[in-house]
Amino acid sequence: MSGGAPADHPEALEAGRGVLGAVARGLAWINSSVFGVSMFALVAAAFVLTGSVLMRYFFKVPTDWQDEASVFLIVGAVFMSGAYVQAYRGHVGIEALAGLLPPRLNAARRFGCDVVSLLFCTFFAWKSWTLLHEAWTEGQTTASSWAPPLWIPYGLMAVGMTLLAGQLLLQVAGRLAASAPAAKASR
C-alpha cells in the first residue's frame, strides 16, 4: 500500500478487501467496544478507591473488598485494552532506532518485533486460558475475607491476551500481504 497508512495500520487493514479486511473490521469493532468498557472500568476503580478512603476516614468503616475489586477492574482494563492500543501502535516503545535506521530496515525491525510479540502473546494467552480452566474447575478464590473467584481476573487476562495476539497476527498478516505484490512486481 503506497501513499497512505502503513500496511499494518488499522485504517489500511480495514480498507483491505477480502478476508483480511473483514477480519480487520471485525476486530476493530471488538477492540473499540472493549476499549470503551475498559475506560468505564478504570473510572469505576477510581470511584471504588475514593469511596473506600472516604468511608474509612469519615465513617471508620472497614472496606476489605475495595483493594481486590479495584485490582480486578484495573487488571481487566489493562489486559482488555491491549489489542486496541496495539492496533494504533500506542504502546510505549523506544523510537531511538527508528530515527537512525533506513526506512526498509526500520520496517524489518518493526516486523521482527511484531513476530516476537506475537509468539510471546500467544504463549501468554495459552497460559492464561490454562489458569482460567484450573481456577474454574478447582473453584479457586483469593485468600482475602471477601474471596472473589480467581476465574474473573484469569478470564480477563485470557480474553485480553487472545485479542492482543489476534491483533498482532492481523498486523503480521497485513504486512505479509502488502509485501507479496511488491515482491511479484520486482521480479
HULINLIN-V970701 format. One record per backbone hydrogen bond with DSSP energy under -1.0 kcal/mol. CO is the residue of the C=O (numbers start at 1). NH is the residue of the N-H. Records with the same first field share a line. If there is no record, write none. Layout:
CO->NH / NH
This chain:
6->9
9->13
10->14
11->15
18->22
19->23
20->24
21->25
22->26
23->27
24->28
25->29
26->30
27->31
28->32
29->33
30->34
31->35
32->36
33->37
34->38
35->39
36->40
37->41
38->42
39->43
40->44
41->45
42->46
43->47
44->48
45->49
46->50
47->51
48->52
49->53
50->54
51->55
52->56
53->57
54->58
55->59 / 61
65->69
66->70
67->71
68->72
69->73
70->74
71->75
72->76
73->77
74->78
75->79
76->80
77->81
81->85
82->86
83->87
84->88
85->90
86->89
95->99
97->101
102->106
103->107
104->108
105->109
106->110
107->111
108->112
109->113
110->114
111->115
112->116
113->117
114->118
115->119
116->120
117->121
118->122
119->123
120->124
121->125
122->126
123->127
124->128
125->129
126->130
127->131
128->132
129->133
130->134
131->135
132->136
133->137
134->138
135->140
140->150
148->142
149->152
150->154
151->155
152->156
153->157
154->158
155->159
156->160
157->161
158->162
159->163
160->164
161->165
162->166
163->167
164->168
165->169
166->170
167->171
168->172
169->173
170->174
171->175
172->176
173->177
174->178
175->179
176->180
179->183
180->184
181->185
182->186
